[in-house]
Amino acid sequence: MSDIAKPVPEPTDAELTTERAADMLNVSRKFLIGLLDNGLIAYRTVGTHCRITASSLVRYLQEDDARRSAVANELAAEAHTLGLS
């Protein structure tokens, strides 16, 4: 048996605490709150607490991957134009 913990999949309608969502993104809770405040991840408040659906977290990850890919492609094209590749 492996000592490495495997992530447990969340149902898409599951509501996550900011702590659990930050853990899933491998970021600090403070960084996650910044993403929420900037409107990059949808959430709702329950009293004074934020709840994030697993589906909105997956959506953010997909959008972030697309942004990163686009930037990497731009950098590769620029490197090619400059004769660096």
N, CA, C and O atoms as a GROMACS GRO file, in nm:
protein
  340
    1MET      N    1   0.084  -0.120   0.000
    1MET     CA    2   0.000   0.000   0.000
    1MET      C    3   0.087   0.124   0.000
    1MET      O    4   0.187   0.132   0.072
    2SER      N    5   0.049   0.219  -0.080
    2SER     CA    6   0.126   0.342  -0.095
    2SER      C    7   0.103   0.436   0.024
    2SER      O    8  -0.007   0.442   0.079
    3ASP      N    9   0.210   0.509   0.062
    3ASP     CA   10   0.199   0.607   0.170
    3ASP      C   11   0.146   0.740   0.119
    3ASP      O   12   0.113   0.828   0.199
    4ILE      N   13   0.137   0.755  -0.013
    4ILE     CA   14   0.091   0.880  -0.071
    4ILE      C   15  -0.062   0.884  -0.070
    4ILE      O   16  -0.127   0.791  -0.117
    5ALA      N   17  -0.116   0.991  -0.016
    5ALA     CA   18  -0.262   1.006  -0.010
    5ALA      C   19  -0.315   1.037  -0.149
    5ALA      O   20  -0.258   1.119  -0.221
    6LYS      N   21  -0.421   0.972  -0.187
    6LYS     CA   22  -0.484   0.997  -0.316
    6LYS      C   23  -0.603   1.090  -0.295
    6LYS      O   24  -0.678   1.074  -0.198
    7PRO      N   25  -0.621   1.189  -0.385
    7PRO     CA   26  -0.735   1.280  -0.368
    7PRO      C   27  -0.867   1.206  -0.380
    7PRO      O   28  -0.884   1.117  -0.463
    8VAL      N   29  -0.958   1.244  -0.296
    8VAL     CA   30  -1.091   1.184  -0.299
    8VAL      C   31  -1.178   1.271  -0.389
    8VAL      O   32  -1.193   1.390  -0.363
    9PRO      N   33  -1.237   1.213  -0.496
    9PRO     CA   34  -1.321   1.294  -0.584
    9PRO      C   35  -1.444   1.347  -0.510
    9PRO      O   36  -1.504   1.277  -0.428
   10GLU      N   37  -1.480   1.468  -0.541
   10GLU     CA   38  -1.597   1.532  -0.481
   10GLU      C   39  -1.713   1.524  -0.581
   10GLU      O   40  -1.691   1.540  -0.701
   11PRO      N   41  -1.836   1.501  -0.534
   11PRO     CA   42  -1.950   1.513  -0.625
   11PRO      C   43  -1.956   1.656  -0.678
   11PRO      O   44  -1.920   1.749  -0.606
   12THR      N   45  -2.001   1.674  -0.802
   12THR     CA   46  -1.998   1.808  -0.861
   12THR      C   47  -2.088   1.907  -0.790
   12THR      O   48  -2.066   2.028  -0.800
   13ASP      N   49  -2.189   1.860  -0.719
   13ASP     CA   50  -2.277   1.952  -0.647
   13ASP      C   51  -2.236   1.969  -0.501
   13ASP      O   52  -2.305   2.035  -0.424
   14ALA      N   53  -2.123   1.909  -0.463
   14ALA     CA   54  -2.076   1.921  -0.325
   14ALA      C   55  -2.033   2.064  -0.298
   14ALA      O   56  -1.974   2.129  -0.385
   15GLU      N   57  -2.063   2.113  -0.180
   15GLU     CA   58  -2.018   2.246  -0.140
   15GLU      C   59  -1.897   2.230  -0.050
   15GLU      O   60  -1.899   2.154   0.047
   16LEU      N   61  -1.793   2.302  -0.083
   16LEU     CA   62  -1.666   2.291  -0.013
   16LEU      C   63  -1.640   2.414   0.073
   16LEU      O   64  -1.681   2.525   0.039
   17THR      N   65  -1.573   2.392   0.183
   17THR     CA   66  -1.527   2.505   0.263
   17THR      C   67  -1.408   2.567   0.192
   17THR      O   68  -1.349   2.507   0.102
   18THR      N   69  -1.372   2.687   0.232
   18THR     CA   70  -1.256   2.751   0.172
   18THR      C   71  -1.130   2.671   0.202
   18THR      O   72  -1.039   2.666   0.119
   19GLU      N   73  -1.123   2.611   0.318
   19GLU     CA   74  -1.006   2.531   0.353
   19GLU      C   75  -0.993   2.410   0.261
   19GLU      O   76  -0.884   2.381   0.211
   20ARG      N   77  -1.103   2.339   0.238
   20ARG     CA   78  -1.101   2.220   0.151
   20ARG      C   79  -1.071   2.260   0.006
   20ARG      O   80  -0.992   2.194  -0.061
   21ALA      N   81  -1.133   2.368  -0.041
   21ALA     CA   82  -1.109   2.414  -0.177
   21ALA      C   83  -0.963   2.456  -0.196
   21ALA      O   84  -0.902   2.424  -0.298
   22ALA      N   85  -0.906   2.526  -0.099
   22ALA     CA   86  -0.766   2.567  -0.106
   22ALA      C   87  -0.676   2.444  -0.109
   22ALA      O   88  -0.578   2.440  -0.184
   23ASP      N   89  -0.708   2.345  -0.029
   23ASP     CA   90  -0.630   2.220  -0.030
   23ASP      C   91  -0.635   2.154  -0.167
   23ASP      O   92  -0.534   2.104  -0.216
   24MET      N   93  -0.753   2.154  -0.228
   24MET     CA   94  -0.768   2.090  -0.359
   24MET      C   95  -0.691   2.164  -0.467
   24MET      O   96  -0.643   2.102  -0.562
   25LEU      N   97  -0.678   2.296  -0.454
   25LEU     CA   98  -0.602   2.376  -0.550
   25LEU      C   99  -0.453   2.382  -0.516
   25LEU      O  100  -0.371   2.431  -0.594
   26ASN      N  101  -0.420   2.332  -0.398
   26ASN     CA  102  -0.282   2.337  -0.348
   26ASN      C  103  -0.233   2.481  -0.334
   26ASN      O  104  -0.120   2.514  -0.371
   27VAL      N  105  -0.320   2.567  -0.281
   27VAL     CA  106  -0.288   2.706  -0.254
   27VAL      C  107  -0.327   2.738  -0.110
   27VAL      O  108  -0.395   2.659  -0.044
   28SER      N  109  -0.284   2.852  -0.062
   28SER     CA  110  -0.323   2.892   0.074
   28SER      C  111  -0.469   2.938   0.073
   28SER      O  112  -0.524   2.974  -0.030
   29ARG      N  113  -0.529   2.935   0.190
   29ARG     CA  114  -0.667   2.982   0.203
   29ARG      C  115  -0.675   3.131   0.168
   29ARG      O  116  -0.770   3.176   0.105
   30LYS      N  117  -0.573   3.206   0.209
   30LYS     CA  118  -0.570   3.350   0.180
   30LYS      C  119  -0.567   3.375   0.029
   30LYS      O  120  -0.636   3.465  -0.020
   31PHE      N  121  -0.488   3.298  -0.045
   31PHE     CA  122  -0.483   3.312  -0.191
   31PHE      C  123  -0.618   3.278  -0.252
   31PHE      O  124  -0.665   3.348  -0.342
   32LEU      N  125  -0.682   3.173  -0.203
   32LEU     CA  126  -0.815   3.134  -0.252
   32LEU      C  127  -0.916   3.246  -0.229
   32LEU      O  128  -0.996   3.276  -0.317
   33ILE      N  129  -0.913   3.307  -0.112
   33ILE     CA  130  -1.004   3.418  -0.082
   33ILE      C  131  -0.984   3.531  -0.183
   33ILE      O  132  -1.081   3.594  -0.225
   34GLY      N  133  -0.860   3.556  -0.223
   34GLY     CA  134  -0.832   3.656  -0.326
   34GLY      C  135  -0.898   3.620  -0.458
   34GLY      O  136  -0.952   3.708  -0.527
   35LEU      N  137  -0.893   3.492  -0.496
   35LEU     CA  138  -0.959   3.446  -0.618
   35LEU      C  139  -1.110   3.467  -0.609
   35LEU      O  140  -1.173   3.509  -0.706
   36LEU      N  141  -1.166   3.439  -0.492
   36LEU     CA  142  -1.311   3.459  -0.472
   36LEU      C  143  -1.345   3.608  -0.481
   36LEU      O  144  -1.440   3.646  -0.549
   37ASP      N  145  -1.267   3.691  -0.412
   37ASP     CA  146  -1.292   3.835  -0.411
   37ASP      C  147  -1.281   3.897  -0.551
   37ASP      O  148  -1.351   3.993  -0.583
   38ASN      N  149  -1.193   3.840  -0.635
   38ASN     CA  150  -1.175   3.890  -0.771
   38ASN      C  151  -1.273   3.829  -0.870
   38ASN      O  152  -1.266   3.857  -0.989
   39GLY      N  153  -1.365   3.747  -0.821
   39GLY     CA  154  -1.468   3.690  -0.907
   39GLY      C  155  -1.421   3.578  -0.998
   39GLY      O  156  -1.489   3.545  -1.095
   40LEU      N  157  -1.305   3.520  -0.968
   40LEU     CA  158  -1.253   3.413  -1.054
   40LEU      C  159  -1.314   3.277  -1.024
   40LEU      O  160  -1.312   3.187  -1.108
   41ILE      N  161  -1.370   3.261  -0.904
   41ILE     CA  162  -1.438   3.138  -0.866
   41ILE      C  163  -1.572   3.177  -0.804
   41ILE      O  164  -1.579   3.262  -0.715
   42ALA      N  165  -1.677   3.114  -0.853
   42ALA     CA  166  -1.812   3.142  -0.799
   42ALA      C  167  -1.826   3.079  -0.661
   42ALA      O  168  -1.773   2.971  -0.634
   43TYR      N  169  -1.898   3.149  -0.574
   43TYR     CA  170  -1.923   3.098  -0.439
   43TYR      C  171  -2.050   3.160  -0.385
   43TYR      O  172  -2.106   3.253  -0.443
   44ARG      N  173  -2.094   3.108  -0.272
   44ARG     CA  174  -2.206   3.169  -0.201
   44ARG      C  175  -2.167   3.179  -0.055
   44ARG      O  176  -2.078   3.108  -0.007
   45THR      N  177  -2.234   3.268   0.016
   45THR     CA  178  -2.206   3.281   0.158
   45THR      C  179  -2.317   3.218   0.238
   45THR      O  180  -2.435   3.226   0.204
   46VAL      N  181  -2.276   3.154   0.346
   46VAL     CA  182  -2.368   3.096   0.443
   46VAL      C  183  -2.331   3.163   0.575
   46VAL      O  184  -2.233   3.127   0.639
   47GLY      N  185  -2.411   3.260   0.615
   47GLY     CA  186  -2.373   3.342   0.730
   47GLY      C  187  -2.250   3.423   0.692
   47GLY      O  188  -2.255   3.506   0.600
   48THR      N  189  -2.140   3.399   0.764
   48THR     CA  190  -2.015   3.468   0.731
   48THR      C  191  -1.917   3.378   0.658
   48THR      O  192  -1.803   3.417   0.634
   49HIS      N  193  -1.959   3.256   0.624
   49HIS     CA  194  -1.870   3.158   0.562
   49HIS      C  195  -1.896   3.145   0.413
   49HIS      O  196  -2.010   3.155   0.367
   50CYS      N  197  -1.790   3.123   0.338
   50CYS     CA  198  -1.800   3.101   0.192
   50CYS      C  199  -1.813   2.952   0.165
   50CYS      O  200  -1.751   2.870   0.231
   51ARG      N  201  -1.895   2.919   0.066
   51ARG     CA  202  -1.909   2.781   0.020
   51ARG      C  203  -1.889   2.782  -0.131
   51ARG      O  204  -1.946   2.864  -0.203
   52ILE      N  205  -1.807   2.689  -0.177
   52ILE     CA  206  -1.771   2.680  -0.318
   52ILE      C  207  -1.814   2.544  -0.369
   52ILE      O  208  -1.782   2.442  -0.308
   53THR      N  209  -1.888   2.541  -0.480
   53THR     CA  210  -1.926   2.412  -0.536
   53THR      C  211  -1.805   2.350  -0.605
   53THR      O  212  -1.720   2.420  -0.661
   54ALA      N  213  -1.800   2.218  -0.601
   54ALA     CA  214  -1.691   2.146  -0.668
   54ALA      C  215  -1.691   2.178  -0.817
   54ALA      O  216  -1.585   2.188  -0.878
   55SER      N  217  -1.810   2.194  -0.876
   55SER     CA  218  -1.816   2.224  -1.020
   55SER      C  219  -1.756   2.361  -1.051
   55SER      O  220  -1.693   2.376  -1.156
   56SER      N  221  -1.773   2.460  -0.964
   56SER     CA  222  -1.714   2.591  -0.991
   56SER      C  223  -1.561   2.585  -0.975
   56SER      O  224  -1.488   2.658  -1.043
   57LEU      N  225  -1.514   2.499  -0.887
   57LEU     CA  226  -1.370   2.480  -0.870
   57LEU      C  227  -1.310   2.413  -0.994
   57LEU      O  228  -1.204   2.452  -1.041
   58VAL      N  229  -1.379   2.313  -1.047
   58VAL     CA  230  -1.335   2.245  -1.170
   58VAL      C  231  -1.336   2.343  -1.287
   58VAL      O  232  -1.244   2.343  -1.368
   59ARG      N  233  -1.440   2.426  -1.294
   59ARG     CA  234  -1.449   2.527  -1.401
   59ARG      C  235  -1.329   2.622  -1.395
   59ARG      O  236  -1.268   2.652  -1.497
   60TYR      N  237  -1.296   2.668  -1.274
   60TYR     CA  238  -1.181   2.756  -1.258
   60TYR      C  239  -1.052   2.687  -1.304
   60TYR      O  240  -0.972   2.748  -1.375
   61LEU      N  241  -1.034   2.560  -1.265
   61LEU     CA  242  -0.914   2.487  -1.306
   61LEU      C  243  -0.904   2.475  -1.457
   61LEU      O  244  -0.796   2.491  -1.514
   62GLN      N  245  -1.015   2.448  -1.522
   62GLN     CA  246  -1.017   2.436  -1.668
   62GLN      C  247  -0.984   2.570  -1.734
   62GLN      O  248  -0.905   2.575  -1.829
   63GLU      N  249  -1.043   2.677  -1.684
   63GLU     CA  250  -1.015   2.810  -1.739
   63GLU      C  251  -0.870   2.851  -1.715
   63GLU      O  252  -0.806   2.910  -1.802
   64ASP      N  253  -0.817   2.818  -1.597
   64ASP     CA  254  -0.679   2.851  -1.564
   64ASP      C  255  -0.584   2.772  -1.653
   64ASP      O  256  -0.484   2.827  -1.701
   65ASP      N  257  -0.613   2.645  -1.677
   65ASP     CA  258  -0.530   2.564  -1.768
   65ASP      C  259  -0.531   2.624  -1.908
   65ASP      O  260  -0.427   2.630  -1.974
   66ALA      N  261  -0.647   2.668  -1.954
   66ALA     CA  262  -0.657   2.729  -2.087
   66ALA      C  263  -0.575   2.858  -2.094
   66ALA      O  264  -0.506   2.882  -2.193
   67ARG      N  265  -0.583   2.941  -1.990
   67ARG     CA  266  -0.504   3.065  -1.986
   67ARG      C  267  -0.354   3.034  -1.990
   67ARG      O  268  -0.278   3.098  -2.063
   68ARG      N  269  -0.313   2.936  -1.910
   68ARG     CA  270  -0.171   2.900  -1.905
   68ARG      C  271  -0.123   2.847  -2.039
   68ARG      O  272  -0.013   2.880  -2.084
   69SER      N  273  -0.205   2.765  -2.104
   69SER     CA  274  -0.169   2.711  -2.236
   69SER      C  275  -0.153   2.822  -2.338
   69SER      O  276  -0.058   2.823  -2.417
   70ALA      N  277  -0.246   2.917  -2.336
   70ALA     CA  278  -0.240   3.029  -2.430
   70ALA      C  279  -0.112   3.109  -2.411
   70ALA      O  280  -0.047   3.146  -2.508
   71VAL      N  281  -0.076   3.136  -2.288
   71VAL     CA  282   0.045   3.213  -2.259
   71VAL      C  283   0.168   3.134  -2.301
   71VAL      O  284   0.262   3.191  -2.357
   72ALA      N  285   0.170   3.004  -2.274
   72ALA     CA  286   0.284   2.921  -2.313
   72ALA      C  287   0.298   2.920  -2.466
   72ALA      O  288   0.410   2.925  -2.517
   73ASN      N  289   0.187   2.913  -2.537
   73ASN     CA  290   0.191   2.916  -2.684
   73ASN      C  291   0.244   3.049  -2.734
   73ASN      O  292   0.323   3.053  -2.829
   74GLU      N  293   0.202   3.159  -2.671
   74GLU     CA  294   0.251   3.291  -2.709
   74GLU      C  295   0.401   3.302  -2.687
   74GLU      O  296   0.474   3.357  -2.770
   75LEU      N  297   0.448   3.251  -2.573
   75LEU     CA  298   0.592   3.255  -2.544
   75LEU      C  299   0.671   3.171  -2.643
   75LEU      O  300   0.778   3.212  -2.688
   76ALA      N  301   0.619   3.054  -2.678
   76ALA     CA  302   0.687   2.968  -2.775
   76ALA      C  303   0.694   3.036  -2.911
   76ALA      O  304   0.797   3.029  -2.978
   77ALA      N  305   0.586   3.102  -2.952
   77ALA     CA  306   0.583   3.172  -3.080
   77ALA      C  307   0.684   3.288  -3.078
   77ALA      O  308   0.756   3.309  -3.176
   78GLU      N  309   0.688   3.361  -2.969
   78GLU     CA  310   0.782   3.472  -2.956
   78GLU      C  311   0.926   3.422  -2.960
   78GLU      O  312   1.011   3.483  -3.025
   79ALA      N  313   0.955   3.311  -2.892
   79ALA     CA  314   1.088   3.252  -2.893
   79ALA      C  315   1.126   3.210  -3.034
   79ALA      O  316   1.240   3.228  -3.077
   80HIS      N  317   1.031   3.154  -3.106
   80HIS     CA  318   1.056   3.112  -3.244
   80HIS      C  319   1.085   3.234  -3.332
   80HIS      O  320   1.176   3.231  -3.415
   81THR      N  321   1.006   3.339  -3.315
   81THR     CA  322   1.026   3.462  -3.392
   81THR      C  323   1.164   3.522  -3.366
   81THR      O  324   1.227   3.576  -3.457
   82LEU      N  325   1.210   3.512  -3.244
   82LEU     CA  326   1.342   3.567  -3.207
   82LEU      C  327   1.456   3.472  -3.239
   82LEU      O  328   1.573   3.503  -3.215
   83GLY      N  329   1.421   3.354  -3.292
   83GLY     CA  330   1.524   3.256  -3.327
   83GLY      C  331   1.583   3.185  -3.208
   83GLY      O  332   1.695   3.135  -3.215
   84LEU      N  333   1.509   3.178  -3.100
   84LEU     CA  334   1.557   3.113  -2.978
   84LEU      C  335   1.521   2.965  -2.971
   84LEU      O  336   1.561   2.894  -2.879
   85SER      N  337   1.444   2.919  -3.068
   85SER     CA  338   1.407   2.778  -3.065
   85SER      C  339   1.439   2.709  -3.195
   85SER      O  340   1.414   2.590  -3.210
   0.00000   0.00000   0.00000
